[in-house]
Amino acid sequence: MDITIIGAPMDLGADRRGVDMGPSAIRYADLYTKLVAQGHTVHDLGNIGVVGLELPAPGDAHLKYLDQIVASALELAERTEAAVRGGSVPLVLGGDHSIALGSIGGVTNALPGIGVIWFDAHGDFNTGETTPSGNIHGMILGALAGYGAPALVNATGPGPKLVPAHIVIVGARDLDRGERDLLHRAGVRVLTMADIDRHGIYEVTREAIALASDGTTGVHVSFDMDVVDPSEAPGVGTPVRGGVTYREAHLAMEMVGDSGKLASMDLIEVNPILDHANRTAQLAVELALSATGKRIF
């Protein structure tokens, strides 16, 4: 596999500082070396620029740091689009989940019609009207599907980038009332932790891959580390107890790799300030390896 690593040190989309150091923490956990050892051709393009990381005021309280997030999304979209057009798989390192506006926006410019599997404790389907916080990392999936502020929806090109029927959220366990209603209306498939409890991670991931790949041009995996239980991934800004286990996360990524459908991937929300001995970044690297073909035997 030809893989292009792109760092996106963004923390303006969230409330807690420190996630901008996530790309460095993941690189420190030897992502590049381990991918090469697995047999892949790997290019590391460094980090995109993030404008205004130290801005004193967030602007609109319902859409905090909107202009800066959109500007960074445009640069990231250019890089992911170029990687896909060059036959490479973009692997984007976050940064908070607002960076998916650029990563997915660029991939869909090069490869329209992709499906998305959104591994996350949260839905990220709020709008400026439903948000309880004003944090844009909680609006990105909705914006990519065409809901919310026009500046977000049209950030990397006019109109929605994703078809709701080809979006699957896996591992959700903390949804706001407004986004829950919008997810129902949009027709996004939400596979919660209760579904994983009932049916197991194998069946849930099998369904997610089937839905996201049915009639699509490939699958983008956006993996927010807070989908994993905080006991295994403590270095995240919005931890929620009761997440997937270490082995469940690996099995899900192994199944993604086995599907042959992976077009691009995000590793999101690694916050080394909140982490213990870089455990969360190390897990992110291990999951990237599983998604790109590493197996036990």
C-alpha positions as CSV (number, residue, x, y, z in Angstrom):
1,M,0.0,0.0,0.0
2,D,1.2,3.5,-0.7
3,I,0.4,5.7,2.3
4,T,0.6,9.5,2.8
5,I,0.8,10.8,6.4
6,I,-0.5,14.3,7.0
7,G,-0.6,16.0,10.3
8,A,-3.4,18.4,11.3
9,P,-2.5,20.0,14.7
10,M,-5.9,21.5,15.2
11,D,-7.4,22.2,18.7
12,L,-9.8,25.1,17.9
13,G,-12.7,22.8,17.3
14,A,-12.8,21.5,20.9
15,D,-12.9,22.9,24.4
16,R,-9.7,21.4,25.8
17,R,-6.2,22.4,24.7
18,G,-3.4,19.9,23.9
19,V,-4.9,17.9,21.0
20,D,-2.9,20.0,18.6
21,M,0.1,17.9,19.8
22,G,-1.6,14.7,18.7
23,P,0.3,14.4,15.4
24,S,3.6,14.7,17.2
25,A,2.6,12.1,19.8
26,I,1.6,9.6,17.1
27,R,4.7,10.1,15.1
28,Y,6.8,9.7,18.3
29,A,5.1,6.3,18.7
30,D,7.0,5.3,15.5
31,L,4.1,5.3,13.0
32,Y,6.3,5.8,10.0
33,T,8.9,3.2,10.9
34,K,6.2,0.6,11.7
35,L,4.3,1.2,8.5
36,V,7.5,0.8,6.5
37,A,8.4,-2.4,8.3
38,Q,5.0,-3.7,7.4
39,G,6.0,-3.3,3.7
40,H,4.2,-0.1,2.8
41,T,5.6,2.8,0.8
42,V,5.1,5.8,3.1
43,H,5.4,9.5,2.6
44,D,5.2,11.9,5.5
45,L,4.2,15.4,4.3
46,G,4.5,17.0,7.8
47,N,1.8,19.2,9.2
48,I,-0.7,21.6,7.7
49,G,-0.7,25.2,9.1
50,V,-3.3,26.1,11.6
51,V,-4.2,29.8,11.6
52,G,-4.8,31.5,15.0
53,L,-4.1,28.8,17.5
54,E,-3.7,31.4,20.2
55,L,-6.7,33.6,19.3
56,P,-8.1,35.2,22.5
57,A,-11.8,35.1,21.4
58,P,-13.7,32.3,19.5
59,G,-16.0,34.6,17.5
60,D,-19.6,33.3,17.1
61,A,-20.4,31.5,20.3
62,H,-22.4,28.9,18.3
63,L,-19.6,28.3,15.7
64,K,-16.4,28.9,17.6
65,Y,-13.3,29.7,15.4
66,L,-15.3,29.0,12.2
67,D,-13.0,31.0,9.9
68,Q,-9.8,29.4,11.1
69,I,-11.2,25.9,11.0
70,V,-12.4,26.4,7.4
71,A,-9.0,27.9,6.3
72,S,-7.2,24.8,7.7
73,A,-9.7,22.5,6.1
74,L,-9.0,24.0,2.7
75,E,-5.3,23.3,3.0
76,L,-5.8,19.8,4.3
77,A,-8.3,19.1,1.5
78,E,-5.7,20.1,-1.1
79,R,-3.3,17.6,0.4
80,T,-5.7,14.6,0.8
81,E,-7.1,15.2,-2.7
82,A,-3.5,15.2,-4.2
83,A,-2.6,12.1,-2.3
84,V,-5.7,10.2,-3.6
85,R,-5.2,11.4,-7.2
86,G,-1.6,10.1,-6.9
87,G,-2.7,6.7,-5.9
88,S,-2.0,7.0,-2.2
89,V,-4.0,6.4,0.9
90,P,-4.1,9.5,3.1
91,L,-3.6,8.8,6.8
92,V,-4.5,12.1,8.6
93,L,-3.3,12.6,12.2
94,G,-5.4,14.8,14.5
95,G,-6.0,17.1,16.0
96,D,-9.7,17.4,17.0
97,H,-12.4,16.0,14.8
98,S,-13.0,19.2,13.0
99,I,-10.1,18.2,10.7
100,A,-12.3,15.6,9.0
101,L,-13.9,18.6,7.3
102,G,-10.7,18.9,5.3
103,S,-9.6,15.3,5.1
104,I,-13.0,13.9,3.8
105,G,-13.6,17.0,1.8
106,G,-10.4,16.5,-0.2
107,V,-10.9,12.8,-0.6
108,T,-14.4,13.2,-2.0
109,N,-13.1,15.8,-4.4
110,A,-10.8,13.2,-5.9
111,L,-13.1,10.2,-5.2
112,P,-16.8,11.2,-5.2
113,G,-19.2,8.8,-3.7
114,I,-17.2,7.3,-0.8
115,G,-18.8,5.9,2.3
116,V,-17.7,6.7,5.8
117,I,-17.4,4.7,9.0
118,W,-17.2,7.1,11.9
119,F,-15.8,5.4,15.0
120,D,-16.7,7.7,17.8
121,A,-18.3,8.0,21.3
122,H,-20.2,11.0,19.9
123,G,-22.3,11.7,16.8
124,D,-20.7,14.9,15.7
125,F,-24.0,15.7,13.9
126,N,-24.9,19.0,15.6
127,T,-25.5,22.3,13.9
128,G,-25.1,25.8,15.1
129,E,-28.8,25.6,16.2
130,T,-28.6,22.4,18.1
131,T,-25.1,22.6,19.6
132,P,-24.9,22.8,23.4
133,S,-21.2,24.0,23.3
134,G,-20.5,25.8,20.0
135,N,-17.6,23.5,19.4
136,I,-17.3,22.7,15.7
137,H,-15.7,19.3,16.2
138,G,-19.2,18.2,17.2
139,M,-20.7,19.4,13.9
140,I,-18.4,18.1,11.3
141,L,-20.2,14.9,10.2
142,G,-23.4,16.8,9.9
143,A,-21.8,19.5,7.8
144,L,-20.3,16.8,5.5
145,A,-23.7,15.4,5.0
146,G,-25.1,18.9,4.1
147,Y,-26.5,20.1,7.5
148,G,-25.6,23.2,9.3
149,A,-23.7,26.4,8.6
150,P,-23.2,27.0,4.8
151,A,-19.5,28.0,5.6
152,L,-18.9,24.4,6.9
153,V,-21.1,22.6,4.3
154,N,-19.4,24.4,1.4
155,A,-15.9,24.6,2.9
156,T,-14.1,22.4,0.4
157,G,-16.6,22.8,-2.5
158,P,-20.3,23.4,-2.9
159,G,-22.9,21.1,-1.4
160,P,-22.8,17.9,0.7
161,K,-19.8,15.6,0.5
162,L,-21.5,12.5,1.8
163,V,-24.7,10.6,1.3
164,P,-26.3,9.9,4.7
165,A,-27.2,6.4,3.7
166,H,-23.5,5.6,3.3
167,I,-22.5,7.0,6.7
168,V,-22.3,4.6,9.7
169,I,-21.4,5.7,13.2
170,V,-19.9,3.0,15.4
171,G,-19.6,3.0,19.2
172,A,-21.8,6.0,20.0
173,R,-22.8,6.4,23.6
174,D,-23.1,10.1,24.2
175,L,-25.5,11.9,21.8
176,D,-27.1,15.3,22.2
177,R,-30.9,15.5,21.9
178,G,-30.8,17.8,18.8
179,E,-28.2,15.7,16.9
180,R,-30.1,12.5,17.8
181,D,-33.2,13.9,16.1
182,L,-31.2,15.1,13.1
183,L,-29.5,11.7,12.7
184,H,-32.9,10.0,12.6
185,R,-34.2,12.4,10.0
186,A,-31.1,12.2,7.9
187,G,-31.2,8.4,7.9
188,V,-27.6,7.8,9.2
189,R,-27.0,4.4,10.6
190,V,-26.0,4.6,14.2
191,L,-24.5,1.5,15.8
192,T,-24.2,2.2,19.5
193,M,-22.4,0.5,22.3
194,A,-25.6,-1.2,23.1
195,D,-25.6,-2.8,19.6
196,I,-22.0,-3.9,20.2
197,D,-23.1,-5.4,23.6
198,R,-25.9,-7.3,22.0
199,H,-24.3,-8.5,18.7
200,G,-20.6,-8.2,19.2
201,I,-18.0,-6.1,17.5
202,Y,-17.7,-8.6,14.6
203,E,-21.3,-8.3,13.5
204,V,-21.5,-4.5,14.1
205,T,-18.3,-3.9,12.0
206,R,-19.4,-6.3,9.3
207,E,-22.7,-4.3,9.0
208,A,-20.8,-1.0,9.0
209,I,-18.5,-2.1,6.2
210,A,-21.3,-3.5,4.2
211,L,-23.4,-0.3,4.4
212,A,-20.4,2.1,3.8
213,S,-19.1,0.1,0.8
214,D,-22.4,-0.8,-0.9
215,G,-22.4,1.2,-4.2
216,T,-19.6,3.5,-3.0
217,T,-16.2,4.2,-4.4
218,G,-14.4,3.2,-1.2
219,V,-14.5,3.7,2.5
220,H,-13.0,6.5,4.7
221,V,-12.5,5.5,8.3
222,S,-12.5,8.3,10.8
223,F,-11.3,6.9,14.1
224,D,-11.8,9.1,17.1
225,M,-9.8,7.6,19.9
226,D,-12.6,8.3,22.4
227,V,-14.6,5.4,20.9
228,V,-12.2,3.2,22.9
229,D,-12.8,2.9,26.6
230,P,-10.8,5.5,28.7
231,S,-9.1,2.7,30.5
232,E,-7.3,1.9,27.3
233,A,-7.2,5.3,25.7
234,P,-6.9,7.9,28.5
235,G,-5.4,10.7,26.3
236,V,-8.6,12.1,24.8
237,G,-10.4,15.4,25.4
238,T,-14.0,14.0,25.8
239,P,-13.7,10.6,27.5
240,V,-16.9,8.5,28.0
241,R,-16.9,5.4,30.0
242,G,-18.1,2.1,28.5
243,G,-16.3,2.2,25.2
244,V,-14.9,-0.6,23.0
245,T,-12.1,-2.7,24.3
246,Y,-8.5,-2.9,23.0
247,R,-9.2,-6.2,21.2
248,E,-12.6,-5.0,19.8
249,A,-10.9,-2.0,18.3
250,H,-8.2,-4.1,16.7
251,L,-10.7,-6.6,15.3
252,A,-12.7,-3.7,13.8
253,M,-9.6,-2.4,12.1
254,E,-8.5,-5.8,11.0
255,M,-11.9,-6.2,9.3
256,V,-11.5,-2.9,7.6
257,G,-8.1,-4.0,6.3
258,D,-9.5,-7.4,5.1
259,S,-12.3,-5.6,3.2
260,G,-10.0,-4.1,0.7
261,K,-12.2,-1.0,0.7
262,L,-10.0,1.5,2.7
263,A,-9.5,4.7,0.7
264,S,-8.4,7.0,3.5
265,M,-8.3,7.3,7.3
266,D,-8.2,9.7,10.2
267,L,-6.7,9.1,13.6
268,I,-8.4,11.8,15.8
269,E,-8.3,13.3,19.2
270,V,-5.1,12.1,20.7
271,N,-4.2,14.5,23.5
272,P,-0.8,13.8,25.0
273,I,-1.3,16.3,27.9
274,L,-4.1,14.0,29.2
275,D,-2.4,10.7,28.3
276,H,-0.4,8.3,30.4
277,A,3.1,7.5,28.9
278,N,1.8,8.0,25.4
279,R,-0.5,5.0,25.6
280,T,-3.2,6.5,23.4
281,A,-0.9,7.5,20.7
282,Q,0.7,4.0,20.7
283,L,-2.7,2.5,20.4
284,A,-3.5,4.8,17.5
285,V,-0.4,3.5,15.7
286,E,-1.4,-0.1,16.4
287,L,-4.8,0.5,15.0
288,A,-3.4,2.1,11.9
289,L,-1.2,-1.0,11.4
290,S,-4.3,-3.3,11.8
291,A,-6.3,-1.3,9.3
292,T,-3.5,-1.5,6.7
293,G,-2.9,-5.2,6.9
294,K,-1.1,-6.3,10.1
295,R,-2.3,-9.6,11.4
296,I,-1.4,-11.8,14.4
297,F,-0.6,-14.8,12.1
